[in-house]
Amino acid sequence: MKTTQEKAARLKEEIKRLKKEKNALIMAHYYQRDEIQEIADFIGDSLALARQAAETDADVIVMCGVHFMGETAKILCPGKTVLVPDLKAGCSLADSCDPVELEAFVKAHPDYTVISYVNTSAAVKALTDIVVTSGNARKIVESLPADEKIIFGPDHNLGEYINSVTGRDMLLWNGACHVHDRFSIDRIIEMKKAHPGAKVLVHPECRRPLQLIADKVGSTAALLDFARTDDAREYIVVTESGILFEMRRKCPEKVFLPAPAEDAECQCNECDYMKLNTLEKVYEALRDGRPEIEVDAEIAARAVRPIERMLELSK
């Protein structure tokens, strides 16, 4: 009987073979399982994944992330095959913004510019003027006239953070990420007492009190860059714990401590959706050419414009 390690090694070899055979690119978000990040050709946050998808010459993209990431890649690359290893890998934040409800809200505010977080469905992006990520939201908002009226959604915490650092008064949709919204400030303060030299790294999808105690607020890529260049030796990381794999790989001499959720028995906070993708599912997706992401052509034609505007404004 093969051991778990032997099975994993065999799957990695088969994935490597199929990837070459089908001219496929494996892309992974920082929140994916360690073993998926190990075999990925490209690892990044939502902005980096979108940029890479737009530029790749691969015939097949295996998007190891969640459903909206696969949709974004398909919208940018309509002629390519885009696979997501498990279509059940959704997003609580994307689910918090129903396109029918958003359309009614937008119609009720006809003189507002609509900015939508990338963590949204293609149908929501189709109702949007500009898409943003946590890494470029501030830059894009600040590129607009100071008196421009803006609807920002669906992440209320991110929108509140952008308002606080830009002085804007955007109208915020009341959505949230179930992972970032459940971090416990009390438990993090206790961690800080136990590790007084540790710096606190906080994702802007977290609630405002956590942002206020942070040494650095930023996207996953920004938090990683901060850890690489900062002179501290220990960090409390207040985002989905998958990022610790890349942090430890890039900074092996440093200590990264995952922050806990309010109701967690363990010292962790994971996205169940992100963890649905496995090595075996990546192998099966490459082998079978499914599950494949499809986006309605009319929706895709409208959704691509705000995504491309984001990419242009992010340069």
C-alpha positions in Angstrom: 0.0 0.0 0.0 1.4 3.4 -1.0 2.0 6.0 1.7 0.4 9.4 1.6 3.8 10.9 0.6 4.2 8.4 -2.2 0.7 9.2 -3.5 1.4 12.9 -3.4 4.7 12.4 -5.2 3.0 10.4 -7.9 0.3 13.0 -8.4 2.9 15.8 -8.7 4.7 13.8 -11.4 1.4 13.2 -13.3 0.4 16.9 -13.0 3.8 17.9 -14.3 3.4 15.5 -17.3 -0.1 16.7 -18.1 0.8 20.3 -17.8 3.5 20.0 -20.4 1.3 17.8 -22.7 -1.6 20.3 -22.6 0.4 23.6 -22.4 -1.2 24.4 -19.1 -0.4 27.0 -16.5 -1.2 26.3 -12.8 -2.0 29.4 -10.9 -2.6 29.5 -7.2 -3.7 32.1 -4.6 -1.7 32.5 -1.5 -4.6 31.0 0.5 -4.3 27.6 -1.2 -3.1 24.4 0.5 0.7 24.2 0.9 1.0 21.3 -1.6 -0.8 23.2 -4.3 1.4 26.3 -3.8 4.4 23.9 -4.2 3.3 22.7 -7.7 2.0 26.1 -9.0 3.7 27.9 -11.8 2.5 31.2 -10.4 1.4 32.2 -6.9 -0.2 35.6 -6.2 -3.0 37.7 -4.9 -6.1 38.5 -6.9 -4.4 41.4 -8.8 -1.3 39.4 -9.7 -3.5 36.4 -10.8 -5.5 38.7 -13.1 -2.4 40.2 -14.6 -0.8 36.8 -15.2 -4.0 35.5 -16.8 -4.1 38.4 -19.2 -0.5 37.9 -20.3 -0.1 34.1 -20.4 0.3 32.2 -23.7 -0.8 28.9 -22.1 -3.8 27.1 -23.7 -5.1 26.0 -20.4 -5.3 27.8 -17.1 -5.8 25.8 -13.9 -7.0 28.4 -11.4 -6.4 27.1 -7.9 -8.5 29.6 -6.1 -12.2 30.2 -5.9 -14.9 30.6 -8.5 -14.7 34.3 -9.1 -11.0 34.0 -9.8 -11.7 31.5 -12.5 -14.4 33.8 -14.0 -12.0 36.7 -14.0 -9.4 34.6 -15.9 -12.0 33.5 -18.4 -13.3 37.0 -19.0 -9.7 38.2 -19.7 -8.9 35.1 -21.8 -12.1 34.0 -23.6 -10.3 31.8 -26.0 -8.5 29.8 -23.3 -9.8 26.8 -21.3 -10.0 27.9 -17.7 -10.4 25.1 -15.1 -11.1 25.4 -11.4 -10.4 22.0 -9.7 -13.6 22.3 -7.5 -16.5 24.4 -8.6 -17.9 24.4 -5.1 -15.0 26.7 -4.1 -17.1 29.8 -3.8 -16.6 33.0 -1.8 -18.7 34.3 1.1 -17.9 37.9 0.2 -19.0 37.4 -3.5 -22.2 35.8 -2.2 -22.9 38.9 -0.1 -23.6 41.0 -3.2 -26.5 39.8 -5.3 -26.5 41.3 -8.8 -30.2 41.9 -8.8 -30.0 43.8 -5.5 -26.9 45.7 -6.7 -28.6 46.7 -9.9 -31.5 48.2 -8.0 -29.2 50.0 -5.7 -27.2 51.4 -8.6 -30.4 52.6 -10.4 -31.4 54.4 -7.2 -28.0 56.3 -7.3 -27.6 57.1 -11.0 -24.9 59.8 -10.5 -22.5 57.5 -8.7 -19.4 55.7 -10.0 -19.6 52.0 -9.1 -16.4 50.4 -7.8 -16.6 46.7 -7.1 -14.0 44.5 -5.3 -12.6 41.7 -7.4 -14.3 39.3 -5.0 -17.5 39.4 -6.9 -19.4 37.4 -9.5 -19.1 38.2 -13.2 -22.7 39.5 -13.1 -21.7 42.0 -10.5 -18.6 43.1 -12.4 -20.9 43.7 -15.4 -22.7 46.4 -13.3 -19.4 48.0 -12.3 -17.4 51.0 -13.6 -14.1 49.9 -12.1 -12.9 46.7 -10.4 -10.4 46.9 -7.6 -8.4 44.6 -5.4 -7.2 45.2 -1.8 -3.8 45.9 -3.3 -4.8 48.7 -5.7 -8.1 50.1 -4.2 -6.6 53.1 -2.6 -4.6 54.1 -5.7 -7.6 53.8 -7.9 -10.0 55.7 -5.6 -7.4 58.5 -5.3 -7.1 58.7 -9.1 -10.7 59.8 -9.3 -11.8 63.4 -8.7 -12.1 64.3 -5.0 -15.8 65.2 -5.3 -16.8 62.1 -7.3 -19.7 60.2 -5.8 -18.8 56.5 -5.4 -20.6 53.3 -4.5 -18.0 50.8 -3.1 -18.8 47.1 -2.5 -19.2 44.5 -1.4 -16.6 44.5 1.4 -17.7 47.1 4.0 -14.5 46.7 6.0 -12.2 47.4 3.0 -14.4 50.3 2.0 -14.2 51.8 5.5 -10.5 51.4 5.4 -10.2 53.2 2.0 -12.5 56.0 3.3 -10.2 56.4 6.3 -7.0 56.7 4.4 -8.3 58.8 1.5 -10.7 61.1 3.3 -13.5 60.0 0.9 -17.1 59.3 1.9 -17.9 56.4 -0.4 -21.3 54.7 -0.1 -20.5 51.3 1.2 -22.2 47.9 0.5 -22.6 45.9 3.6 -20.8 42.7 2.7 -17.9 40.9 4.4 -15.5 37.9 4.1 -16.4 35.3 6.6 -12.7 34.6 7.4 -11.5 38.2 7.9 -14.6 39.3 9.7 -14.3 36.7 12.5 -10.8 37.4 13.8 -10.8 38.0 17.5 -9.2 41.3 18.6 -9.2 40.1 22.2 -7.2 37.0 21.4 -4.8 39.0 19.2 -4.2 41.4 22.0 -3.4 38.5 24.2 -1.0 37.2 21.6 0.7 40.6 21.4 1.2 40.5 25.2 2.9 37.0 24.9 5.0 38.2 21.9 5.7 41.9 22.6 8.3 42.2 19.9 5.9 40.8 17.2 4.5 43.2 14.6 0.8 42.8 13.7 0.0 42.4 10.0 -3.7 42.9 9.1 -5.6 42.5 5.9 -8.0 45.4 5.2 -11.0 43.0 4.9 -10.7 42.8 8.7 -12.8 45.0 11.0 -11.8 48.5 11.9 -10.5 47.8 15.4 -8.0 45.3 14.1 -6.8 47.8 11.5 -6.2 50.3 14.2 -3.8 48.0 16.2 -1.9 46.9 13.1 1.7 47.8 12.3 0.9 47.2 8.7 -2.5 47.0 6.9 -2.4 45.6 3.3 -3.2 43.0 0.8 -1.6 39.6 1.0 1.1 40.7 -1.4 1.7 43.9 0.5 1.9 42.0 3.9 4.4 39.6 2.3 6.5 42.4 0.9 6.5 44.1 4.3 7.7 41.0 6.1 10.5 40.6 3.6 11.9 44.1 4.0 11.0 44.8 7.6 13.6 44.3 10.4 11.3 42.6 13.0 11.8 38.9 13.6 8.3 37.9 14.6 4.9 38.7 13.2 1.2 38.0 14.1 -0.5 37.5 10.7 -4.2 38.5 10.6 -5.3 37.0 7.4 -6.1 33.6 6.0 -3.4 31.3 7.3 -2.4 30.0 3.8 -0.2 33.0 3.3 2.1 31.7 6.0 3.5 29.1 3.5 4.9 31.8 1.2 6.0 34.0 4.1 8.0 31.2 5.7 9.4 30.2 2.3 10.5 33.8 1.6 11.6 34.6 5.1 12.8 31.3 6.7 14.7 33.1 9.5 11.5 34.8 10.8 8.6 33.6 12.9 5.0 34.0 11.6 2.2 33.4 14.0 -1.4 32.8 12.6 -4.1 34.8 14.3 -7.1 32.9 15.6 -10.8 33.4 14.9 -13.2 34.3 17.7 -14.7 30.8 17.8 -11.7 28.7 16.8 -10.4 26.0 19.0 -7.0 26.0 17.2 -4.6 28.9 16.5 -5.8 29.4 12.9 -8.4 30.9 10.6 -8.9 29.2 7.3 -11.2 29.6 4.3 -13.0 26.3 3.8 -13.7 27.3 0.2 -10.0 27.8 -0.6 -9.1 24.5 0.9 -11.5 22.5 -1.3 -8.9 22.3 -4.0 -6.5 19.4 -3.6 -3.7 17.8 -5.5 -5.9 15.0 -6.7 -8.5 17.5 -8.0 -5.8 19.4 -9.8 -4.7 16.2 -11.5 -8.3 15.2 -12.4 -9.0 18.6 -13.8 -5.9 18.4 -16.1 -6.6 14.8 -17.1 -10.3 15.4 -17.9 -10.4 19.0 -18.9 -13.1 19.9 -16.4 -14.7 21.4 -14.5 -14.4 24.3 -16.9 -15.5 27.9 -16.2 -17.9 29.4 -18.6 -19.2 33.0 -18.6 -22.2 34.3 -20.5 -20.9 36.2 -23.5 -23.0 39.3 -22.9 -22.0 39.5 -19.2 -18.4 38.9 -20.1 -18.4 41.7 -22.7 -19.6 44.1 -20.0 -17.5 42.7 -17.2 -14.2 42.9 -19.1 -14.3 46.7 -19.3 -14.1 47.4 -15.6 -11.4 44.7 -15.2 -9.3 46.2 -18.0 -9.8 49.7 -16.5 -8.4 48.3 -13.2 -5.4 46.8 -14.9 -4.7 50.1 -16.7 -5.1 52.3 -13.6 -2.9 49.9 -11.6 0.2 50.4 -13.8 
